[in-house]
Amino acid sequence: MVEELAFDNTEERRKVRQNGTGWIEVIVGSMFSGKSEELIRRLNRARIARQKVQVFKPRIDARYSVEEIASHSGQKHGSNPVATAAELMSLVSAETQVVGIDEGQFFDMEIVDIVNELATIGKRVIVAGLDQDYTGKPFEPMPQLLSIAEFITKTHAICVKCGGTANYSQRTVESDARVEVGAADKYEARCRSCFVPHADSPTIHPD
């Protein structure tokens, strides 16, 4: 029997899983909303419970560290950088009980099938990532992962313009690339009212 601490609408609930059943947890939100921090917290709790944990991140994300996942608040956890979902799958050990994946939006669409497969063979899979890109559109493959997850957590940041609840990642540099890795040097957390679609201009701020 495996005890899990799952999270739904930010409320902590205890679940009991039997017969080696796996499941998927997805943590989504805007930048600066604490997604990686929550992922690291859950991974640390799994380690305290003496479960075997493996953690992965996309190789493209080297903002704070090449071989660690890191939150904007400075928390870190060791991880394996991988280029593709297939590479991730090839590195998962049979003994691993918990698989953590950060920045899920940077993976190819194969990550959806792989996460499903890992859960089916009995592993707890925790994925954190942006649910929207800089234009406010769904950021694949996160919507697909949300649809197959047993547990979903939506995190929010604080809007830098008005102090309200932020749900958007405002790009503040000129770039039309969907993937533009950065942190506070390129993005701000914004609420719905203060978010300016990139088509208008990411540098024009509403009054």
Buried (B, 14 or more C-beta within 10 A) or exposed (E): EBEBBBBEEEEEEEEEBEEEBBBBBBBBBBBBBBBBBBBBBBBEBBEEBEBBBBBBBBBEBEEBBEEBBBBBEEBBBEBBBBEBBEEBBEEBEEEBBBBBBBBBBBBBEBBBBBBBBBBEEBBBBBBBBBBBBBBBEBBBBBBBBBEEBBBBBBBBBBBBBEEBBBBBBBBBEEEEEEEEEBEEEBBBBBBEEBBBEBEEEBEEBEE
